[in-house]
């Protein structure tokens, strides 16, 4: 595969860096946008080309990405380009209506996420790609909210994206609850509805965010939420698939080491941020040492393979 386009909010940068390392460590080629892209006048076109050039669109979805203009532009462009979209769920924030039919993979399910990315079949539509990129090149605005607004108009006019309770096929778009002889709401009506809804939601969120402080409750940042989490699995002989006892499994960054039991299993209890990445190595006399490899805290099905010397 030519690679995965990773869409995310800057607010999630720390966990995104860890996710990228884990994916690269499992053989997935990841492309992340660079800050300098957004400084030029034609960044919508440049970003559209980057999305078009990758086989799969990985959407890192969270409460932050749900309100990001950049992220909205990226996933709507991916739909317009008919890209395979794999949502990676960083928290419990619901996906937008247009993506609810797509199965999202929680970030702590790394094997499932890697399988979804590597098994995806690229959908190539050269004509659609050329038209989408050309139209994005016509956008003159540079502010993210202006670009999203312009892209919505372009995509709506060509039925390239879906909104709300809509099913879009190759040649037909049907709105659920709408008769065949009825015309859909005008773009202005839909936009006003979305703006009103967004303002109401953001107002409610701001009030809720202020409430704990006003009531005297402590307010924790994402980094301050530390949990005791397991990291467990087994060690096997790469050639015979035999479970190996007496293997020293180490978390070098944390200074922790355990030895696999007679059944070849190991288990750590680690204090760390939720879904944090840790480095794991394994060593046994007569075998080539394994590591370092990154694993996500909470994973209890880690498999380490050792090869005899």
C-alpha positions as CSV (number, residue, x, y, z in Angstrom):
1,X,0.0,0.0,0.0
2,X,1.2,3.6,-0.7
3,X,0.4,4.7,2.8
4,X,-2.1,6.0,5.3
5,X,-3.2,9.7,5.6
6,X,-3.5,10.4,9.3
7,X,-6.1,13.1,10.1
8,X,-6.1,14.5,13.7
9,X,-6.5,17.5,15.9
10,X,-3.4,19.4,17.2
11,X,-4.9,19.1,20.7
12,X,-4.3,15.3,20.4
13,X,-0.7,15.6,19.2
14,X,0.9,13.7,22.2
15,X,-1.2,10.5,21.7
16,X,-1.1,10.9,17.9
17,X,2.7,10.7,18.1
18,X,2.5,7.5,20.1
19,X,-0.1,6.1,17.7
20,X,2.1,6.9,14.7
21,X,5.1,5.1,16.3
22,X,3.0,2.0,17.1
23,X,1.7,1.9,13.5
24,X,5.1,2.4,11.9
25,X,6.4,-0.3,14.3
26,X,3.8,-2.7,12.8
27,X,4.8,-1.9,9.2
28,X,2.2,0.8,8.4
29,X,3.4,3.7,6.4
30,X,1.9,6.9,7.9
31,X,1.7,10.4,6.4
32,X,0.9,13.3,8.7
33,X,0.3,16.8,7.5
34,X,3.0,19.4,8.3
35,X,2.4,22.9,9.7
36,X,4.0,24.6,6.7
37,X,1.3,23.3,4.4
38,X,-1.3,25.6,6.0
39,X,0.9,28.7,5.5
40,X,0.4,28.8,1.7
41,X,-2.5,30.2,-0.3
42,X,-3.2,26.9,-2.0
43,X,-3.1,24.6,1.1
44,X,-6.6,23.1,0.4
45,X,-5.4,21.8,-3.0
46,X,-2.1,20.6,-1.6
47,X,-3.9,18.8,1.3
48,X,-6.4,17.3,-1.2
49,X,-3.6,15.9,-3.3
50,X,-1.9,14.4,-0.2
51,X,-5.2,12.7,0.7
52,X,-5.7,11.5,-2.9
53,X,-2.1,10.0,-3.0
54,X,-2.7,7.7,0.0
55,X,-4.6,4.4,-0.1
56,X,-6.4,4.8,3.2
57,X,-7.7,7.7,5.3
58,X,-7.2,7.2,9.0
59,X,-9.4,9.5,11.0
60,X,-8.3,10.0,14.6
61,X,-11.6,11.0,16.2
62,X,-12.0,12.8,19.5
63,X,-13.8,15.6,21.2
64,X,-11.1,17.9,19.8
65,X,-11.2,16.7,16.2
66,X,-15.0,16.9,16.2
67,X,-14.7,20.7,16.4
68,X,-11.7,21.1,14.2
69,X,-12.2,22.9,10.9
70,X,-9.1,21.3,9.5
71,X,-10.2,17.8,10.4
72,X,-13.7,18.4,8.9
73,X,-12.1,19.6,5.7
74,X,-9.9,16.5,5.5
75,X,-12.6,13.9,6.1
76,X,-15.2,15.5,3.8
77,X,-12.4,15.6,1.1
78,X,-11.7,11.9,1.7
79,X,-15.4,11.2,1.1
80,X,-15.4,13.3,-2.0
81,X,-12.4,11.3,-3.2
82,X,-14.1,8.0,-2.4
83,X,-11.3,7.0,-0.1
84,X,-11.5,4.1,2.3
85,X,-12.0,5.7,5.8
86,X,-10.9,4.0,9.0
87,X,-12.0,5.9,12.1
88,X,-9.7,5.5,15.2
89,X,-11.6,6.4,18.3
90,X,-9.5,8.3,20.9
91,X,-12.5,8.7,23.2
92,X,-16.3,8.2,23.2
93,X,-17.2,11.2,21.1
94,X,-19.8,10.1,18.4
95,X,-18.7,10.1,14.8
96,X,-20.4,12.7,12.5
97,X,-23.7,11.5,10.9
98,X,-22.0,11.0,7.5
99,X,-19.6,8.4,9.1
100,X,-21.8,6.6,11.6
101,X,-22.2,3.6,9.2
102,X,-18.4,3.0,9.3
103,X,-17.0,0.8,12.0
104,X,-14.7,2.7,14.3
105,X,-11.7,1.0,16.1
106,X,-10.8,2.1,19.6
107,X,-7.2,3.2,19.9
108,X,-6.3,0.5,22.4
109,X,-7.2,-2.2,19.9
110,X,-4.0,-1.8,18.0
111,X,-4.0,-5.3,16.2
112,X,-7.5,-4.6,14.9
113,X,-6.5,-1.2,13.7
114,X,-3.4,-2.5,11.9
115,X,-5.5,-5.2,10.3
116,X,-8.2,-2.7,9.1
117,X,-5.5,-0.4,7.6
118,X,-3.5,-3.2,5.9
119,X,-6.6,-5.1,4.6
120,X,-8.3,-2.0,3.1
121,X,-8.7,-2.2,-0.7
122,X,-7.8,1.1,-2.4
123,X,-10.6,2.7,-4.5
124,X,-9.1,4.6,-7.4
125,X,-11.2,7.0,-9.4
126,X,-8.8,9.1,-11.5
127,X,-11.6,11.2,-12.9
128,X,-13.0,12.0,-9.5
129,X,-9.5,12.8,-8.2
130,X,-8.7,15.3,-10.9
131,X,-12.1,17.0,-10.5
132,X,-11.9,17.3,-6.7
133,X,-8.3,18.5,-6.7
134,X,-9.1,21.1,-9.4
135,X,-12.0,22.4,-7.5
136,X,-10.0,22.6,-4.3
137,X,-7.4,24.7,-6.2
138,X,-10.1,27.2,-6.9
139,X,-10.7,28.0,-3.2
140,X,-9.3,31.4,-2.5
141,X,-9.7,31.6,1.3
142,X,-7.0,30.5,3.6
143,X,-8.7,30.6,7.0
144,X,-9.9,27.1,8.0
145,X,-13.5,28.1,8.6
146,X,-13.7,29.9,5.1
147,X,-12.1,26.8,3.4
148,X,-14.6,24.4,5.1
149,X,-17.5,26.6,4.0
150,X,-16.2,26.8,0.4
151,X,-15.5,23.0,0.3
152,X,-19.0,22.3,1.6
153,X,-20.6,24.3,-1.2
154,X,-18.4,22.5,-3.8
155,X,-19.1,19.0,-2.4
156,X,-22.8,19.7,-1.9
157,X,-23.3,20.9,-5.5
158,X,-21.8,17.7,-6.8
159,X,-23.3,15.3,-4.3
160,X,-19.8,14.3,-3.2
161,X,-20.6,14.2,0.5
162,X,-23.5,13.1,2.6
163,X,-25.2,14.9,5.5
164,X,-27.4,13.6,8.3
165,X,-29.7,10.7,7.6
166,X,-28.5,10.3,4.0
167,X,-27.6,7.2,2.0
168,X,-25.4,7.9,-1.0
169,X,-25.0,5.5,-3.9
170,X,-23.1,5.7,-7.1
171,X,-25.9,7.4,-9.0
172,X,-28.5,8.4,-6.4
173,X,-28.8,10.2,-3.1
174,X,-31.8,9.6,-1.0
175,X,-32.7,11.4,2.2
176,X,-34.4,9.2,4.8
177,X,-38.0,10.4,5.6
178,X,-38.1,12.5,2.4
179,X,-40.6,11.6,-0.4
180,X,-39.2,11.1,-3.9
181,X,-41.1,14.1,-5.2
182,X,-39.8,16.4,-2.5
183,X,-36.7,18.5,-2.9
184,X,-34.1,18.6,-0.1
185,X,-33.6,21.6,2.1
186,X,-31.6,24.4,0.5
187,X,-28.0,24.8,1.3
188,X,-28.6,28.1,3.2
189,X,-31.3,26.4,5.4
190,X,-29.0,23.5,6.2
191,X,-26.1,25.8,7.0
192,X,-28.2,28.0,9.3
193,X,-29.4,24.9,11.1
194,X,-25.8,23.6,11.6
195,X,-24.6,27.0,12.8
196,X,-27.4,27.3,15.3
197,X,-26.8,23.8,16.5
198,X,-23.0,24.3,16.8
199,X,-23.4,27.6,18.7
200,X,-25.8,25.9,21.2
201,X,-23.5,22.9,21.7
202,X,-20.4,25.1,22.2
203,X,-22.3,27.3,24.7
204,X,-23.4,24.2,26.6
205,X,-19.9,22.8,26.6
206,X,-18.4,26.0,27.9
207,X,-20.9,26.1,30.8
208,X,-20.2,22.5,31.7
209,X,-16.5,23.1,31.5
210,X,-16.8,26.0,34.0
211,X,-19.1,24.2,36.4
212,X,-16.5,22.0,38.2
213,X,-14.3,25.0,39.1
214,X,-17.3,27.0,40.3
215,X,-18.4,24.1,42.5
216,X,-14.9,23.7,44.0
217,X,-14.1,20.4,42.3
218,X,-10.5,19.9,41.0
219,X,-10.1,20.2,37.2
220,X,-7.7,17.6,35.7
221,X,-5.9,17.9,32.4
222,X,-5.6,14.9,30.0
223,X,-2.0,14.4,31.1
224,X,-3.0,14.2,34.8
225,X,-5.3,11.3,34.4
226,X,-3.1,8.4,35.4
227,X,-4.4,4.8,35.8
228,X,-3.0,1.4,36.9
229,X,-3.2,-0.6,33.7
230,X,-2.2,-4.1,32.7
231,X,0.2,-5.1,30.0
232,X,0.3,-8.8,29.4
233,X,0.7,-11.5,26.9
234,X,2.9,-14.5,26.0
235,X,6.3,-15.4,24.4
236,X,6.6,-18.1,21.8
237,X,9.3,-19.8,19.7
238,X,9.1,-18.2,16.2
239,X,9.7,-21.5,14.5
240,X,7.9,-24.1,16.6
241,X,5.2,-21.8,18.1
242,X,6.1,-23.3,21.5
243,X,5.3,-21.2,24.6
244,X,8.6,-20.2,26.3
245,X,9.1,-20.1,30.0
246,X,11.9,-18.2,31.7
247,X,12.0,-15.3,29.3
248,X,12.9,-11.9,30.8
249,X,10.4,-9.3,29.5
250,X,11.4,-5.8,30.3
251,X,9.9,-2.3,30.1
252,X,13.2,-0.4,29.9
253,X,11.7,3.1,30.2
254,X,10.0,2.1,33.4
255,X,12.8,-0.1,34.8
256,X,10.4,-3.1,35.2
257,X,11.2,-6.7,34.4
258,X,9.1,-9.9,34.8
259,X,9.9,-13.5,33.8
260,X,7.4,-15.6,31.9
261,X,5.8,-18.4,33.9
262,X,5.8,-22.1,32.9
263,X,3.0,-21.4,30.5
264,X,5.0,-18.7,28.7
265,X,2.9,-15.8,30.0
266,X,3.9,-12.5,31.5
267,X,2.0,-9.6,33.1
268,X,2.8,-6.1,34.3
269,X,0.7,-3.6,36.2
270,X,1.8,-0.2,35.2
271,X,0.8,3.3,36.2
272,X,0.5,5.6,33.2
273,X,-1.8,7.8,31.1
274,X,-4.6,5.9,29.4
275,X,-3.5,4.2,26.1
276,X,0.0,5.4,26.7
277,X,2.8,3.6,24.7
278,X,5.6,1.7,26.4
279,X,8.7,0.0,25.0
280,X,9.0,-3.8,25.5
281,X,12.0,-6.0,25.1
282,X,12.4,-9.8,25.7
283,X,15.5,-11.9,26.4
284,X,16.3,-15.6,26.9
285,X,19.5,-17.5,26.7
286,X,19.9,-19.3,23.4
287,X,17.5,-16.9,21.6
288,X,17.9,-13.7,19.7
289,X,16.6,-10.9,21.9
290,X,13.4,-9.2,20.8
291,X,12.8,-5.4,20.8
292,X,12.5,-2.7,21.4
293,X,8.8,-2.6,20.3
294,X,6.0,-0.3,21.3
295,X,2.8,-1.6,23.0
296,X,-0.3,0.3,24.2
297,X,-1.1,0.1,27.9
298,X,-4.2,-2.0,28.6
299,X,-3.3,-4.6,25.9
300,X,-3.4,-8.1,27.5
301,X,-2.8,-10.0,24.3
302,X,0.8,-9.0,23.5
303,X,2.6,-11.7,21.4
304,X,6.4,-11.7,21.4
305,X,8.2,-14.1,19.1
306,X,11.8,-15.2,19.8
307,X,14.1,-17.0,17.3
308,X,16.8,-19.5,18.3
309,X,20.4,-18.5,17.7
